[in-house]
């Protein structure tokens, strides 16, 4: 019995070593797919309306969850470069501190894509089962399908347009290797996203500046080519 247990233990240890020996090394291409949650740490300037000036009104941005993908290339055993992609995020934009009898609450919906390119450093070596890493890079966020909703149109809100954003990004993450090809991943990012929202209230040109600055949480499965 002891011999059988010992043999089984040796076999498992051997499998563990062989399953990680070639993972995450120079030349690998890593593809990850999973769930991404974008949680804005937003702040807003005051809404400025032509002829009325500073109204004291602000806006807030709600969270959203989508399917995320990222693609990484290891050009060294410890260094990689990664591109973050996702299905489009759609956020509710809410009016706050409302004036002129407009009422707080949902103002509009806005969709965006936030492609982010990061340089990453992986701790440990190719044989490690756990590979924590850090990364830093650049983000370019494209806004589209900006629409005022429901009664806001009746209040005269129209012609919403958000400027694209270019900013920095940082991340921490961890890969847990299941075998030579598959691993589980968890990561957190902070992305610097700021935009100017231009619109009209009736025929009056209006504008508000918003720092969205989201924390981005992703849980995924990865495959190494």
RODO-2510 file (C-alpha; in nm, 4 decimals, decimal comma):
residues 225
     n   res          X          Y          Z
     1     x     0,0000     0,0000     0,0000
     2     x     0,2775     0,2422     0,0965
     3     x     0,4561     0,1576    -0,2269
     4     x     0,1395     0,2321    -0,4257
     5     x     0,0881     0,5684    -0,2517
     6     x     0,4525     0,6613    -0,3045
     7     x     0,4322     0,5682    -0,6723
     8     x     0,1163     0,7772    -0,7124
     9     x     0,2796     1,0759    -0,5408
    10     x     0,5850     1,0516    -0,7660
    11     x     0,3601     1,0285    -1,0723
    12     x     0,1622     1,3392    -0,9719
    13     x     0,4810     1,5326    -0,9025
    14     x     0,6186     1,4325    -1,2410
    15     x     0,2971     1,5406    -1,4137
    16     x     0,3065     1,8724    -1,2290
    17     x     0,6617     1,9400    -1,3446
    18     x     0,5930     1,8389    -1,7026
    19     x     0,2725     2,0433    -1,7178
    20     x     0,4533     2,3691    -1,6369
    21     x     0,7917     2,3168    -1,7977
    22     x     0,7093     2,4931    -2,1254
    23     x     0,4479     2,7429    -2,0111
    24     x     0,4896     3,1227    -2,0399
    25     x     0,8261     3,1414    -2,2056
    26     x     0,9803     3,3484    -2,4820
    27     x     0,7899     3,3137    -2,8090
    28     x     0,4570     3,2113    -2,6529
    29     x     0,1313     3,3646    -2,7723
    30     x    -0,1333     3,3772    -2,4981
    31     x    -0,5047     3,4230    -2,5617
    32     x    -0,7429     3,4860    -2,2709
    33     x    -1,1205     3,5153    -2,2694
    34     x    -1,3613     3,5841    -1,9849
    35     x    -1,5772     3,8369    -1,8044
    36     x    -1,4773     4,2032    -1,7685
    37     x    -1,6412     4,4470    -1,5266
    38     x    -1,5801     4,8203    -1,5721
    39     x    -1,6417     5,0236    -1,2552
    40     x    -1,5946     5,4000    -1,3110
    41     x    -1,4255     5,6069    -1,0418
    42     x    -1,5874     5,9053    -1,2044
    43     x    -1,5904     6,2754    -1,1353
    44     x    -1,7607     6,5472    -1,3330
    45     x    -1,7286     6,9144    -1,3958
    46     x    -2,0419     7,1292    -1,3973
    47     x    -2,2700     7,1341    -1,6984
    48     x    -2,2252     7,4567    -1,8913
    49     x    -2,5199     7,5741    -2,1022
    50     x    -2,4898     7,8552    -2,3530
    51     x    -2,6560     8,1766    -2,2285
    52     x    -2,7084     8,0213    -1,8829
    53     x    -2,3436     7,9525    -1,7969
    54     x    -2,2489     7,7176    -1,5128
    55     x    -2,5650     7,5362    -1,4046
    56     x    -2,4126     7,3481    -1,1102
    57     x    -2,5415     7,0203    -1,2566
    58     x    -2,3037     6,7235    -1,2885
    59     x    -2,3183     6,3742    -1,4388
    60     x    -2,2256     6,0243    -1,3183
    61     x    -2,1441     5,7027    -1,5046
    62     x    -2,2713     5,3548    -1,4062
    63     x    -2,0772     5,0257    -1,4215
    64     x    -2,1066     4,7648    -1,6969
    65     x    -1,9983     4,4026    -1,7553
    66     x    -1,9052     4,2476    -2,0897
    67     x    -1,7040     3,9672    -2,2501
    68     x    -1,3334     4,0464    -2,2585
    69     x    -1,0406     3,9203    -2,4640
    70     x    -0,6718     3,9847    -2,4412
    71     x    -0,3801     3,8736    -2,6510
    72     x    -0,0234     3,8609    -2,5196
    73     x     0,3115     3,7850    -2,6781
    74     x     0,6077     3,6809    -2,4622
    75     x     0,9243     3,8206    -2,6189
    76     x     1,1230     3,7036    -2,3147
    77     x     1,0619     3,4530    -2,0339
    78     x     0,9546     3,7429    -1,8101
    79     x     0,8509     4,0224    -2,0465
    80     x     0,5405     4,0364    -2,2623
    81     x     0,3198     4,2785    -2,4489
    82     x    -0,0599     4,2571    -2,4293
    83     x    -0,3611     4,4004    -2,6110
    84     x    -0,6921     4,4258    -2,4239
    85     x    -1,0122     4,4009    -2,6282
    86     x    -1,3793     4,3473    -2,5409
    87     x    -1,7325     4,3546    -2,6711
    88     x    -1,8622     4,7152    -2,6546
    89     x    -1,9408     4,8492    -2,3087
    90     x    -2,2632     5,0457    -2,2645
    91     x    -2,2992     5,2776    -1,9651
    92     x    -2,5913     5,4706    -1,8234
    93     x    -2,5081     5,8368    -1,7731
    94     x    -2,7043     6,0033    -1,4916
    95     x    -2,7847     6,3676    -1,4286
    96     x    -2,6970     6,4837    -1,0766
    97     x    -2,7632     6,8035    -0,8784
    98     x    -3,0263     6,8890    -1,1364
    99     x    -3,1617     7,2373    -1,1805
   100     x    -3,4346     7,3982    -1,3909
   101     x    -3,6820     7,1291    -1,2815
   102     x    -3,5072     6,8605    -1,4884
   103     x    -3,4813     6,5992    -1,2110
   104     x    -3,1941     6,3652    -1,1242
   105     x    -3,1646     6,0219    -1,2857
   106     x    -3,0848     5,8581    -1,6167
   107     x    -2,9823     6,1048    -1,8831
   108     x    -2,8279     5,9014    -2,1650
   109     x    -2,6625     5,5796    -2,2748
   110     x    -2,3111     5,5732    -2,4188
   111     x    -2,1141     5,2843    -2,5715
   112     x    -1,7383     5,2622    -2,5987
   113     x    -1,4451     5,0395    -2,6881
   114     x    -1,1280     5,0750    -2,4769
   115     x    -0,8367     4,9020    -2,6580
   116     x    -0,5352     4,9053    -2,4254
   117     x    -0,1760     4,8098    -2,5083
   118     x     0,0459     4,7185    -2,2109
   119     x     0,4033     4,6128    -2,1454
   120     x     0,4075     4,3405    -1,8793
   121     x     0,6604     4,1876    -1,6422
   122     x     0,5935     3,8330    -1,5146
   123     x     0,7524     3,7270    -1,1882
   124     x     0,8994     3,3780    -1,1532
   125     x     1,0118     3,1534    -1,4360
   126     x     0,8565     2,9272    -1,7020
   127     x     0,8431     2,6403    -1,4522
   128     x     0,6358     2,8397    -1,1993
   129     x     0,2734     2,7376    -1,1498
   130     x     0,1764     3,0856    -1,0272
   131     x     0,2864     3,3802    -1,2460
   132     x     0,1959     3,7163    -1,0905
   133     x     0,2632     4,0138    -1,3167
   134     x     0,2403     4,3896    -1,3451
   135     x     0,1848     4,6009    -1,6519
   136     x     0,1649     4,9574    -1,7760
   137     x     0,0643     5,1051    -2,1082
   138     x    -0,1644     5,3262    -2,3108
   139     x    -0,5396     5,3312    -2,3686
   140     x    -0,7450     5,4769    -2,6519
   141     x    -1,1197     5,4860    -2,5813
   142     x    -1,3655     5,5388    -2,8655
   143     x    -1,7195     5,6515    -2,7785
   144     x    -2,0142     5,5836    -3,0086
   145     x    -2,3913     5,5384    -3,0163
   146     x    -2,4386     5,8267    -2,7696
   147     x    -2,8121     5,8769    -2,7126
   148     x    -3,0342     6,0705    -2,4777
   149     x    -3,3125     5,8506    -2,3451
   150     x    -3,6839     5,8704    -2,2722
   151     x    -3,8181     6,1903    -2,1237
   152     x    -3,4801     6,3638    -2,1626
   153     x    -3,5568     6,4062    -2,5306
   154     x    -3,8848     6,5733    -2,4355
   155     x    -3,6861     6,8067    -2,2087
   156     x    -3,4894     6,9206    -2,5130
   157     x    -3,1638     6,7259    -2,4762
   158     x    -3,0223     6,6377    -2,8191
   159     x    -2,7093     6,6023    -3,0364
   160     x    -2,4891     6,4200    -2,7816
   161     x    -2,1283     6,3606    -2,8854
   162     x    -1,8323     6,2458    -2,6699
   163     x    -1,4682     6,3085    -2,7568
   164     x    -1,2344     6,0096    -2,7762
   165     x    -0,9863     5,9657    -2,4920
   166     x    -0,6139     5,8887    -2,4885
   167     x    -0,4535     5,8056    -2,1522
   168     x    -0,2345     5,5733    -1,9472
   169     x    -0,3231     5,2385    -1,7919
   170     x    -0,1769     5,0142    -1,5196
   171     x    -0,2540     4,6569    -1,4173
   172     x    -0,1732     4,3724    -1,1798
   173     x    -0,2597     4,0126    -1,2549
   174     x    -0,2021     3,6467    -1,1778
   175     x    -0,1933     3,3354    -1,3953
   176     x    -0,2484     2,9942    -1,2370
   177     x    -0,1352     2,7178    -1,4697
   178     x    -0,3575     2,4129    -1,5023
   179     x    -0,1258     2,2379    -1,7479
   180     x     0,1190     2,3166    -2,0266
   181     x    -0,1440     2,4975    -2,2363
   182     x    -0,4272     2,6116    -2,0095
   183     x    -0,4331     2,8556    -1,7187
   184     x    -0,6738     3,0651    -1,5140
   185     x    -0,6270     3,4405    -1,4899
   186     x    -0,7407     3,7246    -1,2681
   187     x    -0,6443     4,0878    -1,3198
   188     x    -0,7241     4,4425    -1,2144
   189     x    -0,6578     4,7528    -1,4226
   190     x    -0,6837     5,1243    -1,3729
   191     x    -0,7419     5,3237    -1,6907
   192     x    -0,7190     5,6999    -1,7292
   193     x    -1,0255     5,7963    -1,9381
   194     x    -1,1431     6,1567    -1,9709
   195     x    -1,3872     6,3068    -2,2192
   196     x    -1,5790     6,6212    -2,3070
   197     x    -1,9480     6,5626    -2,3748
   198     x    -2,0968     6,8132    -2,6174
   199     x    -2,4727     6,8386    -2,6645
   200     x    -2,7626     7,0791    -2,6949
   201     x    -3,0537     7,1690    -2,4703
   202     x    -3,3036     7,2926    -2,7251
   203     x    -3,0817     7,5040    -2,9477
   204     x    -2,8429     7,6012    -2,6683
   205     x    -2,4949     7,4501    -2,7013
   206     x    -2,3907     7,2689    -2,3830
   207     x    -2,0839     7,0904    -2,2497
   208     x    -1,9582     6,8893    -1,9525
   209     x    -1,6146     6,7396    -1,8831
   210     x    -1,6044     6,3949    -1,7226
   211     x    -1,3175     6,1905    -1,5777
   212     x    -1,4371     5,8285    -1,5980
   213     x    -1,1123     5,6659    -1,4730
   214     x    -1,2471     5,3110    -1,4275
   215     x    -1,1147     5,0146    -1,2366
   216     x    -1,1429     4,7151    -1,4695
   217     x    -1,1764     4,3637    -1,3230
   218     x    -1,1335     4,0542    -1,5383
   219     x    -1,1581     3,6797    -1,4672
   220     x    -1,0704     3,4551    -1,7577
   221     x    -0,9294     3,1296    -1,8926
   222     x    -0,6183     3,1384    -2,1061
   223     x    -0,4570     2,9205    -2,3698
   224     x    -0,0908     2,9292    -2,4709
   225     x     0,0147     2,8705    -2,8319
***
